Amino acid sequence: MQEWNRRQFGMHASSVTYFYFLAIIPIFIFISVLLPFTDIGQNEIIQAIDAVVPDIVSDLLDMVVTEAFQHASALIPLSVVTLL
């Protein structure tokens, strides 16, 4: 019985982790859509990202922020659909 409980716990933990991971992607899209509508400028966001993340990831995230500021209105319907 105790062995069965351990297996069930592992199965539930892995499924919760899987669904949390799937939920993170639409949330990041939604946040990137909202960034241009805040009082925070693009350069401030890029500087904050560069201060926190490693250099390898920094270039990618800088590109994502730049794209989000340039094409914010095009991403709104995509983020709403993926959040549903």
N, C-alpha and C positions, 0 to 999 in steps of 0.2 A: 504494500500500500504506500509506503514511504517513497519507494522508487518511482511509482506511478505519479505521485505528487510532484517529484522533482522534474520528471519529463513534462508534465503539464505546465509547470511554471516556466520552463525553458521555451516551450512552444508559444505560450502566451506572451512572454517577454519578446521573443523574436517577431511575432506578428505586430505587436504594438510599436516596436522600433521600425519595422517596415512601413507602417502607415504614417508614422511621424515623419519619416524621411520623404515619403511621397507628398506630404502636406507642406513641407518646407519649400519646395520648388514654386508652387503658385503664390505662396506668401512672399517670396523674394521678388517675383514678377510684380505683384501688387505694390510692394514697397518701392520698387524701381519706378513704377508709374507715378507714385505720389511725390517722389523727390522733386521734380521740377515745380510743383505747386507749393513748395515750402519756401520759407525765407532764407534757407541755406543755399548758398551758391554752389555751382559745380566745382570750382577750384577748392572751396573749403571741404567738400566731401572727398575729393581726390586726395587732398593733403591728409585728412583724417584716416583714409584707407591706407595710404602709404606709411603712416606712422604705426599702424597696427599689424598689418599683414606682411608676410615675407615678400621679397622682391619678385619672386617667380609668379606669385599670385597677383601682385600689385598691378602689373601691366594689364592683365586680363580684366580685373575689376575696374581699372581706370577706363578701359574701353567700354565696359558695360554701362558705367555711369555716363559717359559721353553719349552713347547711343540712347540712353534713357532720356537725357535732356533734349536730344535732337528729335526723337520720335515718340514723345510721351503720349500724344493724342492717339497714335496708332495702336499703342499697347493697352489702352484702357479696355476695349472690348475683349481682348485676349485674356487679360487678368481676371475680368469678371466671370468669363466662361470657365476658366480653369479653377477658380475658387468655388464655383458651384459644384 
